[in-house]
Structures are given as structure tokens and as C-alpha cells.
Amino acid sequence: MHFVNYVCWHGIKIACMIKTQMIIMTLAERIRKIREIRGLKQSNVARELNITQQSYGNLENRNNNPKLETLSKFCEVVKIP
């Protein structure tokens, strides 16, 4: 049995797993996918977020947990209302 609670934040559906065996897209994967769909390069997004490209790459590779302000700015950059 799967128990998943979905939270919508700025149009990004984030799954909060309670108990599940299903595979879900992580926040980092969603961030990467949105950037790719918008046709943006990591370096361009990083510049707009005022962080290094390495820091942004770490965010997409799940090496860092993004701050709420970074996520909010990301939504502005990729034009998510």
C-alpha cells in the first residue's frame, strides 16, 4: 500500500512520502527537468540565482537542500507563477 501526500508549491508538485515503494521524482530531478524544458543552461540559472554554477549543479544532483528563498527565486527565473 502506498501513502503519499502531495504538496503543491509554486506549481511544483512535491511528494512527501509517508510510506511507499513507488518511484517518485525528487525535487532536484524536477528542478533539472523544468530547467531543461525551459531550454536554460545551468550557468544561466546559477547567475540569475546569484550562486555559483557548482552550487547550482549540487542542487540538481541532490548534494544540497535548497533554501526556500532559492526555490522561490528559481520559480521566478523559470517563470513558474
N, C-alpha and C positions, 0 to 999 in steps of 0.2 A: 504494500500500500504506500502511496506517495502523499506526502503532506508538504505542499509548497505554498508559501504566502508571497504574492506578488505585490511589489510596491512600485508605483509609477512616480518617477522623479524627472521633471522636465522632459516628459515624453519618452524617457528611457525606462523600460520595464526591467526592474531588478528583482531577481528571485531570491527570497530569503528562505533557504532550505531549513525545514524543521526536521524532517526525516524523509529521505528519498534515496532512490538508487538510479534515478534518471539523470542523464547528462544534460546540463544546462550551460548556457553561455555565461561566462563570468563578466563582471563589469569591465575588466581590462579588454576582453575579447570584443565586447560591444563598442567600447571606445575606439578600438582599432577599426572595426567594421564601419562605423559611422564615418571615421576619417577617410577611409578608402572609398566609400560610397560618394563622399563629397569631392573626391579627387585631390585631396590635400596631402602634402608631404609632412612627415614628422617634424622636419626642421621649421616649416612654416607655422605649424600649430604651436610648437615649442616657443617660437619667437613671440607669437600672439599671447601666449600664456605667461610670458616673461620668465621662462625657465630654460635650462639647457636642453639640447636635443637628447643628451644622455638621460637626464631626469625624465623626459617625456617617454623615451624608449623603455625605461624601467617601469613606468606607469602602465604601458601597453603589455609588458611582459610579466605583470603581476609581482614585480620586485618591490613596488612601493604601493602603499594605500594612499590614494589621492585625498587631499583635503577638500572639504566641502566647497571652499572658495575656488579651488582649481576646477572642480567639476562644474561649478556654475559658470565660470569663465569659458570652459570648454564648450558648454552649450551655446554660449554667445558666439564663439568663434565659428562653430559649425552650423549656426543658425537653427538651433532647436528652441522653439518658443517656451 
